[in-house]
Amino acid sequence: DKRGWEVWRFVEMGGGKLRIVSWMHPFCIVCTRDGKASTITIGKAEEAGHCDEWTIEKAPEGYSGVVIRSSGSARKVLSRGEGGVFIMTQEVDGGNGVWQLDAAHSQTYTLTSGRAGGRSMGPFPYVTENAKQSDQIALQQVDDEGTVRLYHKSLGRYLRACAGCEVRCDPTPPDDADVSDLWKMEQRPADGGYTFSSKLHGEFLAYTADEVNPKLCTTVSSAASDDQREVWRVDPILPRAVSSAKIKTFALGTSIAVGTTVAMPFLMAGMLAVVPA
């Protein structure tokens, strides 16, 4: 149990500088006065002679990610040491000083119908009114046009559209020649959700009208449809230690701009990377 230590927020301090603060605990990351990485209670860094402000820059050529550098005079780089602990190095140090900034939900969501009653996907191939039975779906971005794959985390399979309105979970790895596992994700602001239309035949991911055991299917629909079985609310799966109330507060009240904009608001960073503007 990491108790929320894997979740951090970047607080803009002005002048392109940031403070890296634990979301669950009252600590921030500092570069100590003797050049080491550590954590300290928020607000105590200055009196201890430590630097708690950082800058973020794109990683050098050949690396994918960002470099987090202390704003102190030594400008040391926050890096990973043995056992995954934070250390400070002068430069990138063979990639140990390159970081990927990911949304805390790791692109994993529950898909809940926008229709009254709010059935969510799960257990596959059904939809349920019991939130505890909801499946976890990872959205895997394919291009910048809103094309995604829907990966079922527990089954290790991809949702595929088939002939006859059927939706299957197929273990076969993605095939560039097969578009049955590709879905066009589009926002429906008026309905408060998203639609997923199959790249195979254009039909929408939905579920049957069976009130006893409704199952996933595809359906021909339109923006004028009042049924809304093809409209899905996309809700992030949060780390166990992070409550939904806290995350909503953070999502509404926190955003940062870092030079060339390498980070985004905590909750929606992943969704905005998937859904085109």
Backbone as numpy.savetxt, mean C-alpha at the origin, in Angstrom:
# Nx Ny Nz CAx CAy CAz Cx Cy Cz
5.81 -10.55 16.99 4.96 -9.36 16.99 5.85 -8.12 16.99
5.79 -7.34 15.91 6.64 -6.16 15.79 6.07 -4.95 16.54
4.83 -5.08 17.02 4.19 -4.04 17.80 4.22 -2.67 17.10
4.13 -2.68 15.81 4.03 -1.42 15.08 5.35 -0.74 14.77
6.47 -1.35 15.12 7.75 -0.70 14.86 8.08 -0.62 13.37
7.37 -1.41 12.54 7.65 -1.36 11.11 6.95 -0.20 10.42
6.12 0.55 11.16 5.35 1.64 10.57 5.93 2.98 11.02
6.34 3.81 10.04 6.94 5.12 10.32 6.22 6.18 9.52
6.20 7.39 10.04 5.69 8.51 9.27 6.80 9.54 9.10
6.74 10.25 7.99 7.74 11.26 7.67 7.08 12.63 7.87
7.57 13.38 8.83 6.98 14.66 9.20 7.84 15.78 8.64
7.25 16.63 7.80 8.01 17.71 7.18 8.34 18.77 8.21
9.61 19.16 8.26 10.09 20.13 9.23 10.43 21.47 8.58
10.34 21.54 7.25 10.68 22.77 6.54 12.07 22.70 5.95
12.29 23.43 4.88 13.61 23.47 4.26 14.02 22.14 3.65
13.04 21.30 3.28 13.36 20.01 2.70 13.79 18.96 3.71
13.65 19.26 4.99 14.06 18.33 6.04 12.86 17.62 6.65
13.11 16.39 7.12 12.05 15.55 7.67 12.46 14.99 9.02
11.46 14.64 9.79 11.68 13.86 11.01 11.00 12.51 10.78
11.69 11.42 11.13 11.17 10.06 10.94 10.66 9.57 12.29
9.33 9.46 12.40 8.70 9.21 13.69 7.94 7.89 13.67
8.08 7.10 14.73 7.30 5.88 14.85 5.82 6.23 14.93
4.99 5.46 14.22 3.56 5.73 14.26 2.95 5.27 15.57
3.46 4.18 16.14 2.85 3.60 17.34 3.54 4.00 18.64
4.74 4.51 18.56 5.53 4.78 19.76 6.08 6.21 19.73
6.33 6.82 20.89 6.76 8.23 20.92 8.26 8.41 20.69
8.77 7.81 19.62 10.20 7.87 19.34 10.43 8.31 17.90
11.60 8.88 17.67 12.03 9.21 16.31 13.44 8.69 16.11
13.85 8.56 14.85 15.19 8.08 14.53 16.15 9.27 14.53
17.33 9.08 15.12 18.32 10.15 15.17 19.69 9.64 14.74
20.51 10.58 14.30 21.94 10.33 14.14 22.59 10.94 15.37
23.18 10.11 16.22 23.71 10.59 17.49 24.94 11.47 17.27
25.35 12.17 18.32 26.48 13.09 18.19 27.79 12.36 17.89
27.84 11.03 18.19 29.04 10.27 17.83 28.85 9.49 16.53
27.82 9.88 15.74 27.67 9.35 14.39 27.01 7.99 14.29
26.20 7.61 15.27 25.52 6.32 15.23 24.02 6.53 15.07
23.33 5.49 14.58 21.88 5.55 14.44 21.23 5.04 15.70
20.17 5.73 16.13 19.47 5.33 17.34 18.06 5.90 17.30
17.27 5.60 18.33 15.96 6.23 18.50 15.96 6.97 19.83
15.12 7.98 19.89 15.05 8.79 21.10 13.63 9.33 21.23
13.23 9.64 22.44 11.91 10.23 22.66 11.77 11.52 21.86
10.64 11.70 21.24 10.41 12.89 20.42 10.62 14.15 21.25
11.39 15.09 20.71 11.65 16.35 21.38 12.89 16.36 22.26
13.54 15.21 22.41 14.71 15.11 23.28 16.03 15.11 22.52
15.98 15.11 21.20 17.21 14.98 20.41 18.14 16.17 20.59
17.61 17.38 20.53 18.45 18.57 20.57 19.21 18.68 21.88
18.53 18.46 23.00 19.21 18.58 24.29 20.25 17.50 24.50
20.11 16.37 23.77 21.10 15.30 23.86 22.23 15.48 22.85
22.11 16.50 22.01 23.15 16.76 21.02 23.05 15.89 19.79
21.86 15.27 19.56 21.67 14.41 18.40 20.93 15.16 17.30
21.00 14.62 16.09 20.29 15.21 14.95 19.10 14.33 14.60
17.89 14.91 14.65 16.69 14.13 14.33 16.04 14.57 13.02
16.79 15.30 12.20 16.26 15.74 10.92 17.05 15.08 9.79
16.30 14.77 8.72 16.86 13.99 7.61 16.43 14.61 6.28
17.17 14.28 5.24 16.74 14.61 3.88 16.61 13.30 3.11
15.75 13.30 2.11 15.57 12.11 1.27 15.89 12.48 -0.16
16.69 11.63 -0.79 17.09 11.88 -2.18 17.00 10.58 -2.96
16.88 10.71 -4.26 16.83 9.51 -5.10 18.16 8.76 -4.99
18.05 7.43 -5.03 19.25 6.60 -4.96 20.12 6.83 -6.20
21.44 6.63 -6.07 22.31 6.82 -7.23 22.00 5.84 -8.35
22.51 6.13 -9.52 22.27 5.29 -10.69 22.68 3.85 -10.40
21.84 2.92 -10.82 22.10 1.51 -10.56 21.31 0.96 -9.40
20.65 1.84 -8.64 19.84 1.42 -7.50 18.42 1.92 -7.68
17.47 1.19 -7.11 16.07 1.58 -7.14 15.62 1.88 -5.71
15.24 3.11 -5.45 14.80 3.48 -4.11 15.26 4.87 -3.75
15.41 5.13 -2.46 15.84 6.44 -1.98 16.95 6.28 -0.96
17.67 7.37 -0.75 18.72 7.44 0.28 18.25 8.41 1.36
18.34 7.98 2.60 17.94 8.82 3.74 19.22 9.31 4.41
19.44 10.62 4.37 20.71 11.18 4.83 20.48 12.16 5.98
21.30 12.07 7.01 21.20 12.98 8.14 21.47 14.41 7.68
20.70 15.36 8.22 20.91 16.76 7.84 22.04 17.39 8.64
22.66 16.62 9.55 23.80 17.13 10.33 25.01 17.38 9.45
26.02 17.97 10.03 27.19 18.38 9.25 27.89 17.21 8.57
27.85 16.02 9.17 28.53 14.86 8.59 27.76 14.28 7.41
26.44 14.57 7.32 25.59 14.11 6.22 25.68 12.59 6.02
25.69 11.85 7.12 25.79 10.40 7.02 24.49 9.78 6.53
24.61 8.55 6.00 23.49 7.84 5.39 22.95 6.80 6.36
21.62 6.76 6.52 20.97 5.73 7.32 21.01 4.42 6.54
21.60 3.37 7.13 21.80 2.10 6.44 21.35 0.94 7.30
21.32 -0.24 6.68 20.99 -1.47 7.39 22.27 -2.19 7.76
22.39 -2.56 9.02 23.54 -3.32 9.47 23.18 -4.79 9.67
24.06 -5.55 10.28 23.78 -6.96 10.55 22.58 -7.10 11.48
21.74 -8.08 11.18 20.55 -8.29 11.99 19.46 -7.29 11.72
19.62 -6.45 10.69 18.59 -5.50 10.32 18.56 -4.23 11.14
19.57 -4.01 12.01 19.58 -2.81 12.85 20.04 -1.60 12.03
19.65 -0.41 12.48 20.07 0.82 11.83 21.54 1.11 12.14
22.28 1.52 11.12 23.64 2.01 11.32 23.81 3.25 10.44
24.88 3.99 10.67 25.18 5.16 9.84 26.45 4.88 9.03
26.41 5.20 7.75 27.58 5.03 6.88 27.82 6.32 6.13
29.00 6.46 5.57 29.32 7.67 4.84 28.60 7.73 3.50
28.44 6.56 2.84 27.76 6.53 1.55 26.79 5.37 1.50
26.32 5.01 0.31 25.27 4.00 0.16 25.70 2.63 0.65
26.98 2.32 0.63 27.51 1.07 1.20 26.92 -0.16 0.51
27.13 -0.26 -0.81 26.73 -1.45 -1.54 25.24 -1.73 -1.53
24.41 -0.71 -1.40 22.97 -0.90 -1.42 22.33 -0.97 -0.06
23.12 -1.10 1.01 22.54 -1.17 2.35 21.93 0.17 2.78
22.31 1.22 2.08 21.76 2.54 2.40 20.64 2.97 1.46
20.11 2.02 0.69 19.00 2.32 -0.23 17.72 1.73 0.35
16.66 2.55 0.40 15.41 2.13 1.03 14.25 2.22 0.05
13.28 1.31 0.23 12.02 1.37 -0.49 10.96 1.90 0.47
10.25 2.94 0.08 9.18 3.49 0.92 7.85 2.92 0.46
7.29 2.04 1.25 6.05 1.36 0.90 4.92 1.77 1.83
3.72 1.81 1.27 2.54 2.04 2.11 2.45 0.90 3.13
1.97 1.20 4.33 1.98 0.22 5.41 1.08 -0.98 5.14
0.13 -0.83 4.21 -0.75 -1.96 3.93 -0.16 -2.91 2.90
1.02 -2.60 2.36 1.72 -3.47 1.42 0.85 -3.88 0.23
0.03 -2.96 -0.23 -0.83 -3.18 -1.40 -1.84 -4.30 -1.20
-2.19 -4.61 0.04 -3.13 -5.69 0.33 -4.44 -5.11 0.84
-5.56 -5.60 0.29 -6.85 -4.99 0.56 -7.94 -6.05 0.73
-9.06 -5.61 1.30 -10.31 -6.36 1.18 -11.17 -5.62 0.17
-11.91 -6.38 -0.63 -12.82 -5.79 -1.61 -14.25 -6.00 -1.10
-14.93 -4.89 -0.85 -16.28 -4.93 -0.28 -17.26 -4.29 -1.24
-18.38 -4.95 -1.46 -19.37 -4.46 -2.40 -19.90 -3.09 -1.98
-20.11 -2.23 -2.97 -20.70 -0.92 -2.70 -22.20 -0.99 -2.53
-22.75 -2.17 -2.77 -24.19 -2.35 -2.63 -24.58 -2.36 -1.16
-25.82 -1.97 -0.85 -26.32 -2.01 0.52 -26.14 -3.41 1.09
-25.62 -3.51 2.29 -25.34 -4.81 2.90 -23.86 -5.08 3.00
-23.08 -4.48 2.08 -21.63 -4.51 2.17 -20.98 -5.88 2.24
-21.37 -6.80 1.34 -20.70 -8.11 1.32 -19.27 -7.94 0.81
-18.33 -8.65 1.41 -16.94 -8.59 0.98 -16.53 -9.91 0.34
-15.49 -9.84 -0.46 -15.01 -11.01 -1.17 -14.43 -12.02 -0.18
-14.91 -13.27 -0.24 -14.38 -14.31 0.61 -15.46 -15.11 1.33
-15.15 -16.35 1.71 -14.00 -17.11 1.19 -14.25 -17.49 -0.27
-13.21 -17.36 -1.09 -13.35 -17.57 -2.53 -14.01 -18.92 -2.80
-14.98 -18.97 -3.74 -15.42 -17.94 -4.69 -16.64 -17.16 -4.22
-16.92 -17.17 -2.94 -18.14 -16.55 -2.44 -17.87 -15.12 -1.95
-18.97 -14.42 -1.62 -18.88 -13.15 -0.92 -19.63 -13.31 0.40
-19.24 -12.53 1.40 -19.74 -12.77 2.75 -20.11 -11.48 3.45
-21.02 -11.58 4.41 -21.35 -10.46 5.28 -20.50 -10.49 6.54
-19.72 -11.56 6.72 -18.85 -11.72 7.89 -17.46 -11.19 7.56
-17.11 -10.05 8.12 -15.83 -9.40 7.80 -14.63 -10.29 8.11
-14.76 -11.19 9.11 -13.65 -12.05 9.49 -13.34 -13.10 8.42
-14.28 -13.33 7.51 -14.06 -14.30 6.44 -13.56 -13.65 5.16
-13.32 -12.36 5.20 -12.90 -11.64 4.00 -11.53 -12.12 3.52
-11.39 -12.25 2.22 -10.11 -12.61 1.63 -9.21 -11.38 1.52
-7.90 -11.62 1.58 -6.93 -10.55 1.37 -6.46 -10.59 -0.08
-6.62 -9.46 -0.75 -6.28 -9.38 -2.17 -5.17 -8.35 -2.37
-4.11 -8.76 -3.04 -3.03 -7.84 -3.37 -3.25 -7.29 -4.77
-3.19 -5.96 -4.88 -3.30 -5.32 -6.19 -1.90 -5.17 -6.78
-1.67 -5.83 -7.90 -0.37 -5.77 -8.56 -0.49 -4.92 -9.82
0.18 -3.78 -9.79 0.10 -2.85 -10.91 0.81 -3.41 -12.13
0.16 -3.28 -13.29 0.74 -3.77 -14.54 1.23 -2.61 -15.41
0.45 -1.52 -15.44 0.85 -0.37 -16.25 0.31 0.91 -15.60
0.52 2.03 -16.26 0.07 3.32 -15.72 -1.35 3.67 -16.13
-2.04 2.75 -16.78 -3.40 3.00 -17.26 -4.46 2.38 -16.36
-4.05 1.88 -15.19 -5.01 1.29 -14.27 -5.19 -0.20 -14.40
-4.34 -0.86 -15.20 -4.42 -2.32 -15.33 -3.74 -2.99 -14.14
-4.45 -3.93 -13.52 -3.91 -4.61 -12.34 -4.17 -6.11 -12.44
-3.44 -6.86 -11.63 -3.77 -8.26 -11.34 -4.28 -8.33 -9.92
-5.22 -9.22 -9.67 -5.78 -9.42 -8.34 -5.24 -10.74 -7.80
-4.33 -10.63 -6.84 -3.64 -11.82 -6.32 -4.23 -12.21 -4.98
-4.75 -13.43 -4.89 -5.35 -13.94 -3.66 -4.23 -14.41 -2.74
-4.02 -13.71 -1.62 -2.84 -13.94 -0.77 -2.81 -15.35 -0.19
-3.91 -15.80 0.40 -3.88 -17.09 1.10 -3.85 -18.27 0.13
-4.48 -18.16 -1.03 -4.46 -19.24 -2.01 -3.23 -19.20 -2.90
-2.58 -18.03 -2.96 -1.41 -17.90 -3.83 -1.78 -17.99 -5.30
-2.95 -17.45 -5.66 -3.45 -17.56 -7.02 -4.00 -16.22 -7.52
-4.17 -16.14 -8.84 -4.68 -14.93 -9.47 -6.13 -15.10 -9.87
-6.92 -14.05 -9.67 -8.31 -14.07 -10.11 -8.34 -13.89 -11.63
-9.03 -14.81 -12.30 -9.11 -14.78 -13.75 -10.57 -14.77 -14.21
-10.85 -13.99 -15.23 -12.16 -13.99 -15.87 -12.18 -15.09 -16.92
-13.29 -15.83 -16.95 -13.43 -16.93 -17.90 -14.71 -16.75 -18.70
-14.89 -17.60 -19.69 -16.11 -17.58 -20.47 -17.29 -17.98 -19.59
-18.48 -17.52 -19.95 -19.66 -17.89 -19.20 -19.78 -17.19 -17.86
-19.19 -16.02 -17.72 -19.29 -15.18 -16.51 -18.57 -15.78 -15.29
-17.79 -16.82 -15.47 -17.11 -17.47 -14.35 -15.84 -16.73 -13.96
-15.54 -16.73 -12.66 -14.28 -16.20 -12.14 -13.56 -17.33 -11.43
-12.31 -17.58 -11.84 -11.53 -18.66 -11.24 -10.31 -18.08 -10.53
-9.73 -18.90 -9.65 -8.45 -18.58 -9.03 -7.43 -19.53 -9.62
-6.51 -19.02 -10.39 -5.58 -19.85 -11.16 -4.17 -19.71 -10.61
-3.49 -20.83 -10.31 -2.13 -20.75 -9.77 -1.08 -20.45 -10.82
-1.46 -20.50 -12.09 -0.48 -20.30 -13.16 0.12 -18.90 -13.07
1.44 -18.78 -13.12 2.06 -17.45 -13.11 1.56 -16.62 -14.29
1.61 -15.28 -14.15 1.14 -14.42 -15.24 1.83 -14.72 -16.56
1.04 -14.76 -17.64 1.54 -15.02 -18.99 1.24 -13.80 -19.84
2.27 -13.23 -20.46 2.08 -12.02 -21.25 1.08 -12.22 -22.38
0.93 -13.47 -22.85 0.03 -13.73 -23.96 -1.40 -13.95 -23.50
-1.62 -14.08 -22.19 -2.94 -14.36 -21.64 -3.40 -13.15 -20.84
-4.53 -12.56 -21.22 -5.03 -11.37 -20.54 -6.18 -11.68 -19.59
-6.47 -12.97 -19.36 -7.62 -13.31 -18.52 -7.40 -12.93 -17.06
-6.15 -12.70 -16.65 -5.89 -12.30 -15.26 -5.68 -10.80 -15.14
-5.96 -10.05 -16.20 -5.78 -8.60 -16.19 -7.13 -7.91 -16.04
-7.15 -6.87 -15.19 -8.38 -6.14 -14.91 -8.11 -4.64 -15.01
-9.04 -3.93 -15.58 -8.96 -2.47 -15.68 -9.66 -1.89 -14.45
-8.91 -1.21 -13.61 -9.44 -0.65 -12.37 -9.80 0.81 -12.60
-11.07 1.14 -12.40 -11.53 2.51 -12.62 -12.38 2.99 -11.45
-12.21 4.25 -11.12 -12.95 4.83 -10.00 -14.36 5.19 -10.41
-15.30 4.97 -9.49 -16.69 5.40 -9.68 -17.04 6.33 -8.53
-16.62 7.60 -8.60 -16.80 8.54 -7.48 -18.24 8.64 -6.99
-19.18 8.60 -7.91 -20.59 8.74 -7.51 -21.05 7.58 -6.65
-20.41 6.42 -6.82 -20.80 5.22 -6.07 -19.85 4.93 -4.91
-18.80 5.73 -4.76 -17.87 5.55 -3.64 -17.01 4.32 -3.73
-16.66 3.91 -4.94 -15.83 2.71 -5.06 -15.14 2.62 -6.40
-14.78 1.39 -6.78 -14.05 1.11 -8.01 -14.71 -0.04 -8.75
-14.51 -0.10 -10.06 -14.91 -1.25 -10.84 -13.67 -1.93 -11.40
-13.79 -3.23 -11.65 -12.72 -4.02 -12.25 -13.29 -4.70 -13.49
-12.94 -4.22 -14.65 -13.43 -4.81 -15.90 -12.36 -5.70 -16.49
-12.77 -6.88 -16.94 -11.83 -7.86 -17.50 -11.25 -7.37 -18.82
-9.93 -7.52 -18.97 -9.29 -7.18 -20.24 -9.59 -8.26 -21.29
-10.14 -9.41 -20.84 -10.45 -10.49 -21.76 -11.72 -10.20 -22.54
-12.80 -9.82 -21.84 -14.07 -9.61 -22.53 -14.81 -8.34 -22.09
-14.21 -7.54 -21.22 -14.80 -6.26 -20.86 -15.88 -6.32 -19.80
-16.23 -7.51 -19.33 -17.26 -7.61 -18.30 -16.69 -7.23 -16.93
-17.57 -6.86 -16.00 -17.16 -6.34 -14.71 -17.17 -7.42 -13.63
-16.17 -7.38 -12.75 -16.15 -8.27 -11.59 -17.33 -7.93 -10.70
-18.13 -8.92 -10.36 -19.32 -8.71 -9.54 -19.61 -9.99 -8.77
-20.85 -10.16 -8.33 -21.26 -11.42 -7.72 -22.71 -11.69 -8.06
-23.09 -12.96 -7.96 -24.43 -13.37 -8.39 -25.50 -12.82 -7.46
-26.74 -12.83 -7.95 -27.87 -12.32 -7.18 -28.42 -13.34 -6.19
-27.78 -14.50 -6.08 -28.21 -15.53 -5.14 -28.09 -14.99 -3.72
-29.19 -14.91 -2.98 -29.18 -14.36 -1.63 -28.64 -15.34 -0.59
-28.54 -16.63 -0.96 -28.07 -17.64 0.00 -26.57 -17.84 -0.10
-26.08 -18.15 -1.29 -24.65 -18.38 -1.50 -24.16 -17.59 -2.71
-24.13 -16.28 -2.62 -23.67 -15.49 -3.77 -22.21 -15.75 -4.08
-21.89 -15.90 -5.37 -20.53 -16.20 -5.81 -20.02 -15.11 -6.75
-18.72 -15.02 -6.81 -18.11 -14.08 -7.75 -18.45 -14.47 -9.18
-18.60 -13.46 -10.02 -18.88 -13.68 -11.42 -18.47 -12.42 -12.17
-18.68 -12.42 -13.46 -18.53 -11.18 -14.22 -19.88 -10.84 -14.82
-20.11 -9.56 -15.06 -21.40 -9.12 -15.56 -21.24 -7.93 -16.49
-22.14 -7.82 -17.46 -22.18 -6.65 -18.32 -22.88 -5.55 -17.55
-22.27 -4.40 -17.45 -22.84 -3.33 -16.65 -22.61 -2.01 -17.36
-23.05 -0.94 -16.72 -22.83 0.40 -17.26 -22.77 1.38 -16.11
-22.29 2.58 -16.38 -22.18 3.61 -15.34 -23.55 3.98 -14.79
-24.61 3.65 -15.53 -25.95 4.00 -15.09 -26.58 2.92 -14.22
-25.86 1.82 -14.00 -26.43 0.72 -13.23 -26.72 1.13 -11.79
-27.89 0.71 -11.31 -28.27 0.99 -9.92 -27.99 -0.20 -9.01
-27.59 -1.33 -9.59 -27.42 -2.54 -8.80 -26.20 -2.48 -7.89
-25.08 -1.99 -8.43 -23.83 -1.77 -7.70 -23.14 -3.06 -7.24
-23.56 -4.22 -7.76 -22.81 -5.43 -7.42 -21.45 -5.45 -8.12
-21.26 -4.56 -9.09 -19.97 -4.48 -9.77 -19.08 -3.36 -9.22
-19.54 -2.67 -8.18 -18.76 -1.59 -7.56 -18.17 -2.11 -6.25
-16.86 -1.88 -6.08 -16.17 -2.42 -4.91 -15.47 -1.30 -4.13
-15.62 -1.35 -2.83 -14.83 -0.48 -1.96 -13.52 -1.19 -1.68
-12.41 -0.48 -1.81 -11.07 -1.07 -1.66 -10.50 -0.59 -0.34
-10.48 -1.49 0.65 -10.06 -1.13 2.01 -8.71 -1.76 2.34
-7.73 -0.96 2.78 -6.39 -1.50 3.07 -6.39 -2.42 4.29
-5.57 -3.48 4.22 -5.33 -4.35 5.38 -4.20 -3.71 6.18
-4.50 -3.27 7.38 -3.53 -2.51 8.17 -2.69 -3.42 9.04
-1.46 -3.00 9.38 -0.67 -3.77 10.35 -1.46 -3.97 11.63
-1.27 -5.11 12.28 -2.09 -5.48 13.43 -2.08 -4.43 14.52
-0.97 -3.74 14.70 -0.85 -2.79 15.80 -1.47 -1.44 15.50
-1.90 -1.21 14.24 -2.40 0.09 13.85 -3.92 0.04 13.75
-4.60 0.84 14.53 -6.06 0.86 14.52 -6.57 1.65 13.32
-7.79 1.32 12.88 -8.35 2.04 11.73 -8.59 3.50 12.07
-8.94 3.80 13.33 -9.18 5.19 13.72 -7.90 6.01 13.57
-6.78 5.45 14.03 -5.51 6.17 13.93 -5.10 6.37 12.48
-5.27 5.33 11.67 -4.82 5.44 10.30 -5.66 6.44 9.52
-6.97 6.50 9.81 -7.82 7.47 9.12 -7.43 8.89 9.51
-7.12 9.10 10.80 -6.69 10.41 11.26 -5.41 10.82 10.55
-4.48 9.87 10.44 -3.21 10.17 9.80 -3.39 10.46 8.31
-4.22 9.65 7.66 -4.42 9.82 6.22 -5.03 11.17 5.89
-5.93 11.64 6.75 -6.58 12.92 6.51 -5.69 14.11 6.82
-4.79 13.94 7.80 -4.06 15.10 8.29 -2.60 15.17 7.94
-2.05 14.20 7.23 -0.62 14.18 7.01 -0.28 14.00 5.54
0.55 14.88 5.03 1.11 14.70 3.70 2.45 15.41 3.67
3.34 14.95 2.77 4.66 15.57 2.71 5.07 15.75 1.26
5.96 16.70 1.03 6.55 16.87 -0.28 8.06 16.91 -0.08
8.75 15.95 -0.68 10.19 15.83 -0.45 10.93 16.04 -1.76
11.43 17.25 -1.97 12.20 17.53 -3.17 11.46 17.11 -4.43
11.85 15.97 -4.99 11.22 15.47 -6.21 10.03 14.58 -5.90
9.48 14.69 -4.70 8.31 13.95 -4.26 8.55 12.45 -4.31
9.26 11.95 -3.34 9.54 10.52 -3.27 8.65 9.83 -2.26
7.79 10.56 -1.56 6.88 9.95 -0.60 5.51 10.58 -0.74
4.48 9.87 -0.24 3.11 10.34 -0.35 2.40 10.09 0.96
1.17 10.61 1.15 0.45 10.34 2.38 0.42 8.86 2.69
0.57 8.54 3.96 0.79 7.18 4.44 -0.21 6.16 3.91
-1.49 6.41 4.05 -2.48 5.40 3.73 -2.61 5.17 2.24
-2.62 6.26 1.44 -2.99 6.14 0.05 -1.82 6.03 -0.90
-0.60 5.95 -0.39 0.55 5.91 -1.29 0.44 4.76 -2.28
0.06 3.59 -1.78 -0.04 2.44 -2.67 -1.17 2.57 -3.66
-2.34 3.04 -3.22 -3.48 3.16 -4.12 -3.23 4.15 -5.23
-2.59 5.28 -4.92 -2.34 6.28 -5.94 -1.31 5.79 -6.95
-0.49 4.85 -6.53 0.48 4.28 -7.47 -0.21 3.35 -8.45
-1.35 2.78 -8.04 -2.05 1.81 -8.88 -3.09 2.50 -9.76
-3.83 3.44 -9.20 -4.95 4.04 -9.91 -4.50 5.31 -10.62
-4.66 5.40 -11.93 -4.21 6.60 -12.66 -5.06 7.79 -12.29
-4.48 9.00 -12.42 -5.21 10.22 -12.11 -6.30 10.47 -13.14
